[in-house]
Amino acid sequence: MNAAAAAPERMPALYLSHGAPPLADDPLWPGELAAWSAELPRPKAILMVSAHWEEAPLALGATDGGVPLVYDFWGFPEHYYRVRYAAPGAPGLADSVRKLLRGAGTPVQDIPDRGLDHGAYVPLVEMFPAADIPVLQISMPTLDPQKLMDIGRKLAPLRDEGVLIVGSGFFTHNLAALRHAGGGVPEWSAEFDAWGREALDAGDVDALLDFEHKAPAGRLAHPRTEHFAPLFVTLGAAEASGELASRRDVIDGFWMGLAKRSVQFG
């Protein structure tokens, strides 16, 4: 076998809406995530960027697979705190991330006792339930969309090494507004979801970068931008490989009024 034939397949770059712990009890969504992962090439490793970890400078989480999960939620039934996801650590991937980011002038720190939070492990439990693929979570050092895209561009070479880059957020996310909306899908959530789909269809990165001002109900859909922010890491990783036009929507619809749109590039 020659070297070209042995090279890992370029992995897609994903943005997914990750759901809260009760996602596991939804009659539809876990199956959608499982079907999605079944269509993907098997990753050599997974690099997760979750809405639930903001840390500057950019931080690398645990590279030891024995570090406990972070149950970063409150008031849920006890069984949600018993979920385990003992994926192997990814020290080799961590080394590669350090080299790529530090080589491009991005400061990096290590927080070796920081396990996967629910933005990482909740979807992984459904997509890769065997927990046999090494996983590394990194923080978002900023919520600035341009800077996050730049981080995604710097990380893009990992895709050619068999690494699945996953931005994990929620396509709309305003829990306070939901409490006053009654049942069904709020207008602001539906409007933002439709606008976001059209912007992605058009490859209008400039509009997405300025979503707070360009999107209808932009500030209602995301009063704080952390759940939309991981999309820009994914967009940067796709843009660097010239694959923005390759996007497809894998999951759409709504969950408890929030848009669960999830997309794949490549």
PyMOL commands that set and color helices and strands:
alter all, ss='L'
color gray80, all
select helices_A, chain A and resi 3-6+21-25+29-39+78-81+91-103+118-127+145-161+175-178+187-202+205-209+211-214+218-221+225-227+230-240+244-246
alter helices_A, ss='H'
color red, helices_A
select strands_A, chain A and resi 13-17+45-54+58-60+108-110+135-140+163-169+248-251+254-255+258-259+262-265
alter strands_A, ss='S'
color yellow, strands_A
deselect
rebuild
show_as cartoon
